[in-house]
Amino acid sequence: MENDIIEDIIQVEDDEGNELSLKLNRYFYVNGEEYVLFENMEDSKEQYIARVIISEVDGEEYEDFDFLEQEEAEAIFPIFLNRVDEIEFDE
């Protein structure tokens, strides 16, 4: 998925070329890695998990998202749900 960030909503293109609007829901950490949970703006039950990638260009940090394949997301999501009360969220 490719994405363009506009505040807490990003526009992504899925594997079939359909454009989706995703709203950033939560940042969270699992095993020392930072992830973000997104919700589909049209169907909030449809959620996506992405690994946060920080890159630096000309001394400025930029955040990008590497969306997880279904199998990896299915492994991470239960950890997120089981620890939701313990996880420190960035607001």
C-alpha positions as CSV (number, residue, x, y, z in Angstrom):
1,M,0.0,0.0,0.0
2,E,1.2,3.5,-0.8
3,N,0.1,6.3,1.4
4,D,-0.1,10.1,1.7
5,I,-0.5,11.5,5.2
6,I,-3.0,14.3,5.9
7,E,-3.1,14.9,9.7
8,D,-4.5,11.7,11.2
9,I,-6.0,10.4,8.0
10,I,-4.1,8.8,5.2
11,Q,-5.1,7.8,1.7
12,V,-3.8,4.4,0.6
13,E,-4.2,2.3,-2.5
14,D,-4.9,-1.4,-1.9
15,D,-3.5,-4.3,-3.9
16,E,-6.4,-4.0,-6.4
17,G,-5.9,-0.2,-6.9
18,N,-8.9,0.9,-4.9
19,E,-8.3,4.1,-2.8
20,L,-9.0,3.8,0.9
21,S,-9.2,6.5,3.6
22,L,-7.7,5.3,6.8
23,K,-7.9,7.1,10.2
24,L,-5.1,6.7,12.6
25,N,-6.5,5.0,15.7
26,R,-3.6,4.2,18.1
27,Y,0.2,3.9,18.2
28,F,1.5,1.0,20.3
29,Y,4.6,-1.1,20.9
30,V,5.0,-4.8,20.7
31,N,8.4,-6.4,21.4
32,G,10.1,-3.0,21.2
33,E,8.7,-2.2,17.7
34,E,6.3,0.7,17.1
35,Y,3.1,-0.1,15.3
36,V,0.0,1.9,14.4
37,L,-3.6,0.7,14.2
38,F,-5.7,2.3,11.4
39,E,-9.5,2.1,10.8
40,N,-11.2,2.3,7.4
41,M,-13.1,5.6,7.3
42,E,-16.0,3.9,5.5
43,D,-16.1,0.8,7.7
44,S,-14.6,1.1,11.1
45,K,-14.7,-2.6,11.6
46,E,-12.1,-3.0,8.9
47,Q,-8.7,-2.3,10.6
48,Y,-5.1,-2.4,9.4
49,I,-1.8,-2.6,11.3
50,A,1.4,-1.0,10.1
51,R,4.9,-0.9,11.4
52,V,6.2,2.6,11.9
53,I,9.3,3.4,9.9
54,I,11.2,6.6,10.8
55,S,13.6,8.0,8.2
56,E,15.7,11.1,8.2
57,V,16.0,13.5,5.3
58,D,18.1,16.7,5.6
59,G,18.1,16.4,9.4
60,E,14.3,16.1,9.6
61,E,12.5,12.9,10.7
62,Y,9.7,11.5,8.6
63,E,7.2,8.8,9.6
64,D,6.1,6.2,7.1
65,F,4.0,3.1,7.5
66,D,4.8,-0.5,6.3
67,F,1.5,-2.3,6.3
68,L,1.7,-5.8,7.6
69,E,0.7,-8.8,5.6
70,Q,-2.5,-10.5,6.9
71,E,-0.6,-13.3,8.6
72,E,1.7,-10.9,10.6
73,A,-1.2,-8.6,11.4
74,E,-3.2,-11.6,12.7
75,A,-0.3,-12.4,15.0
76,I,0.1,-8.9,16.3
77,F,-3.6,-7.9,16.8
78,P,-4.4,-10.4,19.6
79,I,-1.3,-9.1,21.5
80,F,-2.7,-5.6,21.1
81,L,-6.1,-6.6,22.3
82,N,-4.9,-8.6,25.3
83,R,-2.6,-5.7,26.5
84,V,-4.8,-2.7,25.5
85,D,-5.1,-1.6,29.1
86,E,-1.3,-1.8,29.7
87,I,-0.1,-0.2,26.4
88,E,1.0,3.4,26.6
89,F,-0.7,5.3,23.9
90,D,0.5,8.4,22.2
91,E,-2.3,10.9,22.0
